[in-house]
Amino acid sequence: MPDLSTNCAGIKSPNPFWLASAPPTNSGLQVQRAFGAGWGGAVWKTLGQPIQNVSSRFGATTIRGVQAAGFNNIELITDRSLEVNFREVAETKRLFPKHAVVVSLMVESREEWRDIIKRSIDAGADGLELNFGCPHGMCERGMGSAVGQEPKINQEITSWAVEYSTVPVLVKLTPNVGNIVPHGMAARRGGAHGVSLINTIKSIISVDIDRFVPEPRVAGLSTNGGYCGAAVKPIALHMVAALAREKDFGIPISGIGGISNWRDAVEFILLGSSSVQVCTEVMLRGYRVVEDMLEGLTEYMRTHNFATIDQMVGRAVPAFAEWGDLDLNYETVAKIDANKCIGCHVCVAACHDGAHQCIHPSTNGTRVPTVDESECVGCNLCQIVCPVPGCITMEEVKNGFQPATWNDHVTNHKPLRPKKGAH
């Protein structure tokens, strides 16, 4: 059987699935139930000076029938006393000594950082996560993303934490920046043992069009919150991969953002994450979602001959290139399986209205559309909209042209195949 245990920046856990710092890790009893269900680690809901949260505080959006595909919150850090939190951290670590207990922290002054780090370690924390990502409420107070968006401040506070800590320090990065790399590099320069990303994205989830108020409503007003859930996964994958392929970065990553199942987790691991954190899916479905994640990851590793998580980490990173490095002479065309086609013609509408007008209704009396391969540019839109799995495939064309990138074409004058779909 594959070994699912992992070591992320010196923080060891029996499997790579951690709960992210959020409502599911608000108390010791919750984290203990999660560990009992199979989670390998948990990042405690952010500790700092306890605050008063608002009501209501969550919002969600439905995308093409998928309930809560996008999720939003305006909740802040812990509203429970530090004494109670640290007592529960200690009790949880006593009951589950082999599981990773990481404590998320957010305070202001150097003295506050020194004090809360000491108390976290005394309580038994296996690692610390510095919350430099919260995009609402705390950033207005000079914390959260207000730190994460300023590399110099990020580096400075990280260096304080590393100086005071005897356990690994992760920096949780904000996605509310134009380029994640300078911010990851700032954490590295500050001495961070690793980073976690992404935190939530600054957002307004929706507007009540009868009351004329954004959601969620708090006494007739609202504010921007943090966007998360399955909808943010592509953004998170890009930022994780951008750091993983940066040659001067080189520290571990805990991946976060829209992980809903084992496949999502595998994608994050292949793009450089040595642990993955989950929040929204647990809020929607409960702790037991980890059972399918563990089973799916185990079977994936078995069928792909991975004995350990380390063998998977970053395997897809070399294939993440710049646009100018892609082969412009590589060519595919759409093929429709007549035996699977149901004649819905969704591909025809999509191709004619949104692509290159190369798929046409059949003219021979059958239900199967025809593909004009001389005009097909291999854009994949037909395959994406087709409701029948495997009915439309994109197949490579042997066109006789040697591989050529844009850079090759410009600098070495390598010929490019003729353009298609230019009518």
Secondary structure, 3 states (H helix, E strand, C coil): CCECCEEECCEEECCCEEECCCHHHCCHHHHHHHHHHCCCEEEEEEECCCCCCCCCCEEEEEECCEEEEEEEECCCCCCCCHHHHHHHHHHHHHHCCCCEEEEEECCCCHHHHHHHHHHHHHCCCCEEEEECCCCCCCHHHCCCHHHHCCHHHHHHHHHHHHHHCCCCEEEECCCCCCCCHHHHHHHHHCCCCEEEECCCEEECCEEECCCCEEECCECCECCCEEEECHHHHHHHHHHHHHHHCCCCCCCCEEEECCCCCHHHHHHHHHCCEEEEEECHHHHHHCCCHHHHHHHHHHHHHHHCCCCECCCCCCCCHHHCCCHHHCCCCCCEEEEECCCCCCCCCHHHHHHHHHCCCCEECCCCCCCCCEECCCCCCCCCHHHHHCCCCCCEEEEECCCCCCCCCHHHHHHHCCCCCCCCCCC
